[in-house]
Amino acid sequence: MLINEDIKLDYSDVLIRPKRSRMSSRGEVRLFRTHRFLWSKKKWTGIPIMSANMDTVGTPSMHNVLSKHKLITCPAKHYLKNDSNKFNKGKSNICWFGGIDDISKLSKTSTGFIGLDVANGYTIKFVDSVKKLRDKCPNATIAAGNVVTADMTQELILAGADIVKVGIGPGSVCTTRIKTGIGYPQLSAVIECADAAHGLNAHIIADGGCTSSGDIVKAFAGGADFVMIGGMLAGHDECDGTIEDGVMKFYGMASESAMTRHSNHNNYRGTEGKTVEIEYRGKADDTIKDILSGIRSACTYVGANKLKDLSKCTTFLRVNNTHNTVFGNE
């Protein structure tokens, strides 16, 4: 048994200190990023925010809205098995995620990204699966996760992943930390994994834990190349679900709701997710515009006229502790 006493932080533990800026309007901020990937050698340009590959938000209707803003859609996994043709629009902004048993199906897709998505990215079997997918798809841009530490980020990259998905337990409908005691504060995970990935010229996705545009800003400021959101997109017209008494259901993919829908019960697996009710929010387009506005505003506060420069301009201030601490780029 070991105890690591280094301070680890979630998004709620910090704020970003404002700095002198030459910018006069948030309209000057460029949110588009261009990424070139390590193994595929391909380039992608767009706004690097992704919908989570969850039943309720990874829908064709959500993709129609996200693609208009050049954001990425990760379709819910069940579409990969049966209805992948429903995502024909904007294929460069689609990332198909599947499990270890879906490598054959993933290899036949013709979209911008493919990926392997499991709850526990630390198993040897998962690393071997990433290698297998890379062998079958040498020219594909491959994402893999989830992990939360620098060492495993590097191992997945060396196994063939262009992008590593970072996050265990931070999601609003994930109960992994409660059920298992396993996890890692998300901001620290993003900072440490991004540093490891960038040292190998690879990329990361900050997956989970964002409840506001300010949290997305903190993820990018911590070094994330992409940010994946689920709960922030729930409750909209474009979601899979019905409106009852002004609310819509949103559930984790390890919840009882998901297991029942996809007949995924067995004798040794319990739930590590929950179902919640989200207030109906109307059209997703309005929420997306609000999110992008918040990110642009944040960039003006620190003098970053490009999203790419946000992390270089950031000084985080620790706020949820007795003695406030400043760290970052002074």
C-alpha positions as CSV (number, residue, x, y, z in Angstrom):
1,M,0.0,0.0,0.0
2,L,1.3,3.5,-0.9
3,I,-0.1,6.9,-0.2
4,N,0.6,9.7,-2.8
5,E,0.3,13.0,-0.9
6,D,0.7,15.2,-4.0
7,I,-2.2,17.6,-4.4
8,K,-4.7,16.6,-7.2
9,L,-7.4,18.9,-8.4
10,D,-10.8,18.8,-10.1
11,Y,-12.2,21.7,-12.2
12,S,-14.1,23.1,-9.2
13,D,-10.8,23.4,-7.2
14,V,-9.4,26.2,-9.4
15,L,-10.2,29.5,-11.2
16,I,-8.2,31.2,-13.9
17,R,-6.6,34.5,-13.1
18,P,-7.4,37.3,-15.6
19,K,-4.5,39.1,-17.3
20,R,-3.9,42.2,-19.3
21,S,-5.2,41.8,-22.8
22,R,-4.9,43.7,-26.1
23,M,-8.1,42.2,-27.4
24,S,-11.2,44.4,-27.7
25,S,-13.9,41.7,-28.5
26,R,-14.5,38.0,-28.1
27,G,-15.2,38.1,-31.8
28,E,-11.5,38.2,-32.4
29,V,-11.0,34.7,-30.8
30,R,-10.4,31.8,-33.1
31,L,-11.7,28.5,-31.7
32,F,-10.7,26.4,-34.6
33,R,-7.8,24.1,-34.1
34,T,-5.8,22.1,-36.6
35,H,-4.3,18.8,-35.3
36,R,-1.9,16.5,-37.1
37,F,-2.0,13.0,-35.7
38,L,1.0,10.9,-34.8
39,W,0.3,7.6,-36.4
40,S,-2.3,8.3,-39.1
41,K,-0.4,11.5,-40.3
42,K,-3.8,13.0,-41.0
43,K,-4.9,16.5,-40.3
44,W,-8.2,17.7,-38.8
45,T,-9.5,21.2,-38.4
46,G,-12.6,22.2,-36.4
47,I,-13.7,23.1,-32.9
48,P,-12.4,20.3,-30.7
49,I,-15.5,19.6,-28.6
50,M,-17.1,16.2,-28.8
51,S,-20.4,14.7,-27.8
52,A,-20.1,11.7,-25.5
53,N,-20.9,8.3,-27.1
54,M,-23.9,7.9,-24.9
55,D,-27.4,6.7,-25.9
56,T,-29.2,9.9,-25.1
57,V,-26.8,12.4,-26.7
58,G,-24.9,10.5,-29.4
59,T,-27.7,10.7,-31.9
60,P,-28.1,11.6,-35.6
61,S,-30.1,14.7,-34.8
62,M,-27.3,15.9,-32.4
63,H,-24.8,15.2,-35.1
64,N,-26.7,17.5,-37.5
65,V,-26.4,20.4,-35.1
66,L,-22.8,19.7,-34.0
67,S,-21.5,19.4,-37.5
68,K,-22.9,22.8,-38.4
69,H,-20.6,24.2,-35.8
70,K,-17.7,21.9,-36.8
71,L,-17.8,20.0,-33.5
72,I,-17.4,16.2,-33.4
73,T,-20.1,13.6,-32.7
74,C,-19.3,10.3,-31.1
75,P,-22.4,8.2,-31.9
76,A,-23.9,5.9,-29.3
77,K,-22.4,2.5,-29.6
78,H,-25.6,0.8,-30.7
79,Y,-25.6,2.7,-33.9
80,L,-22.3,1.1,-34.9
81,K,-23.9,-2.3,-34.8
82,N,-27.1,-1.5,-36.6
83,D,-27.6,2.0,-38.0
84,S,-24.2,3.6,-38.9
85,N,-25.7,4.8,-42.2
86,K,-27.7,7.4,-40.2
87,F,-24.5,9.4,-39.8
88,N,-23.7,10.2,-43.4
89,K,-23.3,13.9,-43.0
90,G,-20.0,15.5,-42.0
91,K,-18.0,12.2,-41.7
92,S,-14.8,14.0,-41.0
93,N,-16.4,15.1,-37.7
94,I,-17.5,11.7,-36.5
95,C,-15.6,9.5,-34.1
96,W,-17.0,5.9,-33.9
97,F,-16.2,4.3,-30.6
98,G,-16.6,0.6,-30.0
99,G,-15.5,-2.1,-27.5
100,I,-12.8,-4.7,-27.8
101,D,-15.3,-7.0,-29.7
102,D,-16.1,-4.3,-32.3
103,I,-12.7,-4.1,-33.9
104,S,-13.9,-5.7,-37.1
105,K,-16.8,-3.2,-37.4
106,L,-14.6,-0.2,-36.6
107,S,-12.2,-1.2,-39.3
108,K,-14.9,-0.9,-41.9
109,T,-16.0,2.6,-41.1
110,S,-14.9,5.5,-43.3
111,T,-15.1,8.5,-40.9
112,G,-12.6,10.9,-39.4
113,F,-11.9,9.0,-36.3
114,I,-12.4,5.5,-34.8
115,G,-11.7,4.4,-31.2
116,L,-11.8,1.8,-28.5
117,D,-13.7,2.8,-25.4
118,V,-13.7,0.8,-22.2
119,A,-14.2,1.7,-18.6
120,N,-10.8,0.3,-17.6
121,G,-8.0,1.1,-20.0
122,Y,-5.4,-0.4,-17.8
123,T,-5.7,-4.1,-18.8
124,I,-3.1,-5.9,-21.0
125,K,-6.0,-7.1,-23.1
126,F,-7.0,-3.5,-23.9
127,V,-3.5,-2.5,-24.9
128,D,-3.3,-5.6,-27.2
129,S,-6.6,-4.6,-28.7
130,V,-5.3,-1.1,-29.5
131,K,-2.3,-2.8,-31.3
132,K,-4.7,-5.0,-33.2
133,L,-6.8,-2.1,-34.3
134,R,-3.7,-0.2,-35.5
135,D,-2.5,-3.3,-37.4
136,K,-5.9,-3.6,-39.1
137,C,-6.2,0.2,-39.8
138,P,-2.7,1.6,-40.3
139,N,-4.0,4.8,-41.7
140,A,-6.8,5.5,-39.3
141,T,-6.8,8.2,-36.6
142,I,-7.4,6.1,-33.5
143,A,-8.6,7.2,-30.0
144,A,-8.4,4.9,-27.0
145,G,-9.3,5.0,-23.3
146,N,-10.1,5.6,-20.6
147,V,-7.1,6.2,-18.4
148,V,-6.0,8.9,-16.0
149,T,-2.2,8.6,-15.6
150,A,0.8,9.6,-17.6
151,D,2.4,6.1,-17.8
152,M,-0.7,4.5,-19.3
153,T,-1.2,7.4,-21.6
154,Q,2.2,6.8,-23.0
155,E,1.6,3.0,-23.3
156,L,-1.5,3.4,-25.3
157,I,0.2,5.9,-27.6
158,L,3.1,3.5,-28.2
159,A,0.5,0.7,-28.8
160,G,-0.9,2.8,-31.7
161,A,-3.3,5.4,-30.3
162,D,-3.2,8.8,-31.8
163,I,-5.5,10.2,-29.1
164,V,-6.0,9.0,-25.5
165,K,-9.3,9.5,-23.7
166,V,-8.7,10.7,-20.1
167,G,-11.2,10.3,-17.3
168,I,-12.3,7.7,-14.8
169,G,-15.4,8.6,-12.7
170,P,-15.8,12.4,-13.2
171,G,-19.0,12.2,-15.3
172,S,-22.3,13.4,-13.8
173,V,-24.0,10.0,-14.2
174,C,-21.0,7.9,-13.4
175,T,-20.7,6.2,-10.0
176,T,-17.4,4.4,-10.5
177,R,-15.7,6.5,-7.8
178,I,-18.5,5.7,-5.3
179,K,-18.8,2.0,-6.2
180,T,-15.1,1.2,-6.5
181,G,-13.1,3.9,-4.8
182,I,-11.2,4.2,-8.1
183,G,-10.6,7.5,-9.8
184,Y,-8.4,10.6,-10.3
185,P,-9.3,14.3,-10.0
186,Q,-10.0,15.3,-13.6
187,L,-8.0,18.5,-14.0
188,S,-4.8,16.9,-12.6
189,A,-5.5,13.9,-14.8
190,V,-5.8,16.2,-17.9
191,I,-2.6,18.1,-17.0
192,E,-0.5,15.0,-16.4
193,C,-1.8,13.0,-19.4
194,A,-1.6,15.9,-21.8
195,D,2.0,16.5,-20.8
196,A,2.8,12.8,-21.4
197,A,0.9,12.7,-24.7
198,H,2.4,16.0,-26.1
199,G,5.9,14.7,-25.3
200,L,5.2,11.9,-27.9
201,N,3.5,14.3,-30.4
202,A,0.1,12.7,-29.6
203,H,-3.2,14.1,-28.2
204,I,-5.8,13.6,-25.4
205,I,-9.5,13.9,-24.9
206,A,-10.7,15.3,-21.6
207,D,-13.7,13.0,-21.0
208,G,-16.2,14.0,-18.3
209,G,-16.6,16.3,-15.4
210,C,-17.6,19.4,-17.3
211,T,-20.8,21.0,-16.0
212,S,-20.4,24.5,-17.6
213,S,-18.5,26.3,-20.3
214,G,-16.0,27.4,-17.6
215,D,-15.1,23.7,-16.9
216,I,-14.5,23.2,-20.7
217,V,-12.2,26.3,-20.6
218,K,-10.3,24.8,-17.6
219,A,-9.9,21.5,-19.5
220,F,-8.4,23.3,-22.6
221,A,-6.3,25.5,-20.3
222,G,-4.9,22.3,-18.7
223,G,-3.7,21.0,-22.0
224,A,-6.6,19.0,-23.4
225,D,-6.7,18.8,-27.2
226,F,-10.4,17.7,-27.3
227,V,-13.1,18.0,-24.6
228,M,-15.9,15.4,-24.5
229,I,-19.3,16.4,-22.9
230,G,-22.4,14.4,-22.2
231,G,-24.6,16.0,-19.5
232,M,-24.2,19.5,-21.0
233,L,-25.9,18.2,-24.2
234,A,-28.6,16.2,-22.4
235,G,-32.2,17.4,-22.2
236,H,-32.5,18.8,-25.8
237,D,-34.8,18.2,-28.7
238,E,-32.0,16.3,-30.5
239,C,-31.6,13.8,-27.6
240,D,-32.9,10.2,-27.6
241,G,-35.8,10.3,-25.2
242,T,-39.2,11.8,-24.4
243,I,-40.2,14.9,-22.5
244,E,-42.4,14.1,-19.5
245,D,-43.5,16.9,-17.1
246,G,-40.8,19.2,-18.4
247,V,-37.9,16.7,-17.9
248,M,-35.9,14.2,-19.9
249,K,-34.0,11.2,-18.7
250,F,-30.2,11.0,-19.0
251,Y,-28.2,7.9,-17.9
252,G,-24.7,6.6,-17.8
253,M,-23.7,3.7,-20.1
254,A,-23.0,1.5,-17.0
255,S,-26.4,2.3,-15.5
256,E,-29.3,0.0,-15.0
257,S,-31.2,1.9,-17.8
258,A,-28.4,1.2,-20.3
259,M,-27.9,-2.4,-19.3
260,T,-31.6,-3.1,-19.6
261,R,-31.9,-1.4,-23.0
262,H,-29.0,-3.3,-24.4
263,S,-29.6,-6.6,-22.6
264,N,-26.1,-6.3,-21.0
265,H,-26.8,-8.0,-17.6
266,N,-24.6,-10.8,-16.2
267,N,-23.9,-12.4,-12.9
268,Y,-20.7,-10.6,-12.1
269,R,-21.3,-7.1,-13.3
270,G,-23.1,-4.5,-11.3
271,T,-24.0,-0.9,-12.2
272,E,-21.5,1.9,-12.2
273,G,-23.9,4.6,-13.4
274,K,-27.2,6.2,-12.7
275,T,-30.2,7.7,-14.3
276,V,-31.2,11.3,-13.7
277,E,-33.8,13.7,-14.8
278,I,-32.7,16.8,-16.8
279,E,-34.8,19.8,-17.2
280,Y,-35.9,20.2,-20.8
281,R,-33.6,22.7,-22.5
282,G,-35.0,23.2,-26.0
283,K,-32.8,23.2,-29.0
284,A,-29.1,22.1,-28.7
285,D,-28.0,24.9,-31.1
286,D,-28.7,27.5,-28.4
287,T,-26.7,25.6,-25.8
288,I,-23.8,25.1,-28.2
289,K,-23.7,28.8,-29.0
290,D,-23.7,29.6,-25.3
291,I,-20.8,27.2,-24.7
292,L,-18.7,28.7,-27.5
293,S,-19.5,32.2,-26.3
294,G,-18.2,31.3,-22.8
295,I,-14.9,29.9,-24.2
296,R,-14.4,33.0,-26.4
297,S,-15.0,35.2,-23.4
298,A,-12.5,33.3,-21.3
299,C,-9.9,33.7,-24.0
300,T,-10.4,37.5,-23.9
301,Y,-9.8,37.6,-20.2
302,V,-6.3,36.1,-20.5
303,G,-5.3,37.6,-23.8
304,A,-5.5,34.4,-26.0
305,N,-6.8,35.3,-29.4
306,K,-6.6,31.6,-30.4
307,L,-7.8,28.5,-28.5
308,K,-4.4,27.0,-29.2
309,D,-2.8,29.8,-27.0
310,L,-5.2,29.4,-24.0
311,S,-3.0,27.0,-22.0
312,K,0.1,29.2,-22.5
313,C,-1.8,32.2,-21.1
314,T,-3.3,30.4,-18.1
315,T,-2.5,30.8,-14.5
316,F,-4.7,28.6,-12.3
317,L,-5.5,29.8,-8.8
318,R,-6.4,27.1,-6.3
319,V,-9.6,28.2,-4.4
320,N,-11.0,25.2,-2.5
321,N,-8.4,25.1,0.2
322,T,-7.3,27.0,3.3
323,H,-4.3,28.6,1.6
324,N,-4.8,29.8,-2.0
325,T,-2.0,28.7,-4.3
326,V,-1.1,30.1,-7.8
327,F,0.4,27.8,-10.4
328,G,0.7,27.9,-14.2
329,N,2.3,30.4,-16.6
330,E,3.1,33.6,-14.9
